[in-house]
């Protein structure tokens, strides 16, 4: 039996969009705290965040799978969404941007006007973070769209994401290459369209990240 | 910007005291609240699995039956006793070298070209980034077709020029070159952009004074660009190391008939081996967890070696810091 590629696209799409939205919100929130708020342990905790990026996904994949199957989440999109709701990369990225782009005076002015901490974030911090947030959303979207290893392990073959479905097209004794190529084209097309509109920002994002990092 | 003002109405002292307390709490605890999602999630999907991997690696563990008896370091001993493990370690190293070294050299060259006064800058920059957005699975499906032994594009090309066909899917080195090619296809342009950003941060007067002193382009490149690029180079090399040692998509899908990694483990990498042991073949989570820890230590060790080497290569004028 050949799994068809149609219908699988929606798993990937319904994954990529909300995931990048939540990822951006939580990352910006943490980045704002690290960049603009004074609290005990600020520096130490931020270094800890950076240190976590050195831990490879593979290291945790076995117990993560055990946890997910204990929770009964294997085969559901939750198993793919939850682990990347907020990442060290996102927090680092937003912290770097906000510490440069948002003047301290603006935050203080908001506080003097009597805004609560969250209001200051929502009305001052978040709007200021918008350019970097857009970039982060873009990167998250691409990363989620192309991610293979974890979804391949944790999702059911009957409800996969696009890369997993694509991989299965080839996993037969008689491979229909016209089908494979069509699948490849369909899977790549949405990101190509995105790239045409946002490629310029993507280039700028990678180059800015490099200079700041 | 918010327009809310301080309450001006007279209030009872008690209430003021209470709202002040609330405000103090707000200031004190909000930062922790804002960063807590990351730490909570890291505790659940990062730190806990990390420690749990250590725990699982010391036990017998079955995907269905769950935890078995405590076996100490038997899982590690088992892994070290497997011929497949040593092949996977070797393959991971060779594929890593075959991809990382040419990738970074070519990326530096592309960056150097992009750094000159090109027309249509954005076009070229977008062009080198294009492979990055194609999903690795799709890249692998296409490339393994091109590298197909009988009717593949590359072997047909070789035959056209009267050369012998290469056994891309059977021999060790050719198959690893094919896989490294896929990795390079995706990451060279991306790294070139990062290096380009590093190059543009180099003060231009350094080049001018070097030209006045009679340094040619090659001399300027090796004596100014490379040393000045050191921090960026270290960053690129470290990320290439972490990523390169973990590669999975390409070797897993290079040839899907039979056991992942090739019939005689020609391109079995450590991560594919981890997958085979944990899920594809035996379903031994204890063994898989031990492999995960070994992989982690390998990455850390290579990362440290890389930093030391990079420091040495570009240390002549290492005063430049960002």
Interface residues (C-beta under 8 A of the other chain):
Chain A: X26 X27 X29 X30 X32 X33 X34 X37 X38 X39 X42 X45 X49 X52 X54 X55 X56 X57 X58 X59 X60 X61 X62 X63 X64 X65 X66 X67 X69 X82 X83 X85 X86 X87 X88 X91 X109 X110 X113 X114 X115 X116 X117 X118 X119 X120 X121 X123 X124 X142 X145 X146 X148 X149 X152 X153 X162 X163 X166 X167 X169 X170 X171 X173 X177 X180 X181 X183 X184 X187 X188 X191 X192 X194 X195 X199 X200 X202 X203 X206 X207 X208 X209 X210 X211 X213
Chain B: X1 X2 X3 X4 X5 X6 X7 X23 X26 X27 X28 X30 X31 X32 X34 X35 X37 X38 X39 X41 X42 X44 X45 X46 X48 X49 X50 X52 X53 X55 X56 X61 X63 X122 X125 X126 X129 X130 X132 X133 X134 X135 X136 X137 X138 X141 X142 X145 X190 X193 X194 X195 X196 X197 X198 X200 X201 X232 X235 X242 X245 X246 X248 X249 X252 X253 X256 X257 X271 X274 X275 X278 X279 X285 X288 X289 X292 X293 X295 X296 X299 X300 X303 X322
